[in-house]
Amino acid sequence: MAKARIYLLHGWSVDPENEEKWFVFRQFLEKRDIETVFLGLPGLTTPNEECWTLVEYVSWLKDQLPGSKKVTLLGHSFGGQLATRFTTLHPDQVERLILIDAAGIRDTQMLVVFKRFIFGVIAKIGGLVTKNTIARAILYKVIREKDYLEASPTLRATMRSVLYDQVLEDLPKITCPTQIIWGKDDSQTPLRLGRKFAAGIPHADLKIIENARHSPHFTHPAMTSQVVAEFMEQTS
């Protein structure tokens, strides 16, 4: 019998070693007879000199997947946002969806709104600010967006584009079995957003990982992989 296979979409991290971070989690899945395929996102893990929107990422993902059969997609953070949109646009290609602390729903709490305002200001005058060492250090603390401030102008434009392309309206259109996994102490995409994903996707199941933050598959790989494996077994 062929092994189950999951296609992995990582989060927003500009790092050619993104794949190595997933090693332990993937090993746990391998022990459960689940094969994984890591897809390095253009501009983050692999080079990309063009500004992309979520549309381009969806088109890219379609080219990476086998067109002959449905697949299981697992997306973390931005990868979850991409997997959500892809599943909405190409339901005939997705058999199961797994979201780990997914991005794509705007947080309306006051502090987050303020952060987005600062983010917009930086987008306009970023060159002046980020050349100043002291100002840059302050901004890192205020908005916690080091990836944005250190990115190339092209990647910054891409980040702004995907940040404002929300997936809340996509959720009711998802019909495949969906497992949502969330770190209880996530401060980047708080648990309240995970509950919105779970409420918006019909028949979705939400599992909360205690004492975990934004990346439970890195910090709690055994527990997270167990949730994934049980979901795969239940929906096979």
N, C-alpha and C positions, 0 to 999 in steps of 0.2 A: 504494500500500500504506500502510495506517495506521501511524503511529508506535507503538512500544511505549510503554506508560505505567506509571509507578511511583508509588504513593502513599507519601508520606514522613511518618514519625512521629518527631518530635524528642524529645530527652531532657528530663530534669528541670531546667528552667531557667526561672525566673520573669522573663520578659522579653518585652514586646510586640514586640520586634524580632527574635525568634527566627528568623523567616523569612529575614531579610537575611543571617544567618550562613551560610545554605545556598546563597547566590547563585552563588559560583564553582563549587562542586561540580555544581550544576544546569546551569550553562553547559557544563561538560565533557560531561555526559550529553546535552545538547541537540545538541552537535556529533556525537554518535554516534546521532542520530535517536531519542533516548529522551526522551519527554515526562514531566515530573514534576508531581505535584499535592501541594502542601504542606498538611498538616492541622495547624492550630494547636490544641494541646491545651487544653481548658477548665481554668481555674485557673492556667495557666502563660503561654500566649500570649494567650488570651482570658479574660474575666472568668467567674468561677463562685463563687457565694456559698454553695454547698453542699459538705458533706464527701462525697467520692466514694470508692468502693472500686474495685478492678480490674473488678468486675462492671459498674459504671456506665460506666467508660471503654470496655469492650467493647460495651455497648449503644449508646453514642454513636458509636463507630467504625462499627458496622453501619449506622447512619443516614447516614453520610457516603459510603458506598460504593455504587456501582451494584449493584442486586440482580439485574440481568439477565445478568451475566457474571462470570467469575472475574477476580481482579486480582492484581497483584504488590505485595506490601507490603514496605517497607523501614523498619526501626525502629532507631533509635540509643538506647542506654542504656535509660531507662524506656520509650521508644517500642518498643524491641526486646522488652521484657517484655510490653507490651501486644500487639504483633504476634504473639508466641508464643502467648499465651492465646487471642487471637482465632482464630488458625489452628487451634488445637485444638478450639475450640467450633464453628467454622464452616468446616470443611474444604472444603465445596462452594463457598465464595466466594473461596478463595485458590489461585491457580495457581502462584505462586512466593513464596518467603520469603527476605528478605535481612536479616541481623542484623549490626549494627555495634556492637561492644563492648556487648553487651546486658546489661541488669540482670535480676534475677529468680532468681539462684541464690545462696544464702547462702554467704559465705566463712567457713570454720571455723578459719582461722588465728588464733592467740592475740591478736594486735594488733587484728584486726578484731572479734573477740568482745568485747574490752575496749571498743572504740569503740561497739559496740551497747549495752553496759551503760551507758556514759556517756550515750548517746542516750536510753535509757530514763529515766535520772535527770532529764535535761533536760525530758523530756516531762511529768514530775510537778512540777518546781520551776522550769521554764523562765522564768516571769515574774519570779521573784526574781533569777535569774542574769543574764538578758539586759538588765536595767535597769542593771546595773553595768558600766561601760565596760571596766574592767580584766578582770573575769571573762569578759566577752563575747569580748575579744581572745584570752584564753587558750584558750577553748573553740574558737574558729575554728581555732587551731593544732592542738589536740588531735584534734578530730573532723573538721575540714575540711568542715563542713556549714553554710556561710554561708547557703545558700538556706533551710535549715530554720529557723535562728535568726532570720532576717529575715522569715519568712513570717507571714501572718495565722494566728490560732488555727485557723480552718477549714482552711486549706491545710496546716498542720502535721498535723492529724488525717488528712487525705488522704494525706500523705506517709508517715505511720506505717503506715497501712492497706496501701498498695501495697508498702512496704518488706518487710512480713512475709508478703505473699502470694507465695510462691515458685512457680516454674514448672518445677522439675526433673522432676516427675512428668508434666508435659505433653509433654516432649520425645519419648518413644517413640511418641506418638500422631500425630506430624506425618509425613505421607506425601508432601507436595509437594516438588519440588526446592528445596533450601535452600543458600544461600551465606552463610557466616559470615566476617566480616572483623574482624580484631582488631589493635589497635596493640600492638606487641611490648612497649613500655614503659608500658603502661596501669597506673596505680596505683589507680584507682578501682574498676575491674572487671578484676583482673589476668588475664593470659593463661591461667592455670590454669583460670579459669572459662570462658574461650572454648573450651578443650579439652573441658570437660565438656559444653558445648552441642553441640560437634561429635560427641562420643562418644554423646550421648543421642539425637540426631536421626538416624534411619536415612538413610544415603546423603548426609549433609550434607558439604559441602566447606569446609575452613577455610583462609583465606588470611591470612597474617600480614604486616602492614605494618611494615617495619623503621624504627626511629627515630621511630615514632609512639606517641602516648599514647592518651588516651580518645576522641579525636575525629579519627581519620585523614581523614575526609571534609572536615574544615576545614584541617588542616595539610598533608595530602598528597592534595589533591583529584584530581590527574591520575592518580595511581596507583590510588586507591580507585575512581574512576569507571571506569577500565580494567577492574578486576576485575568490577565490576557489569555493564558492557557485554558482556564476554566471557561471563559467566554468562547474560545475557539471550539472547545469540546461540545458545549451546549448548543452551538449553532451549526455544527457540522452535519 
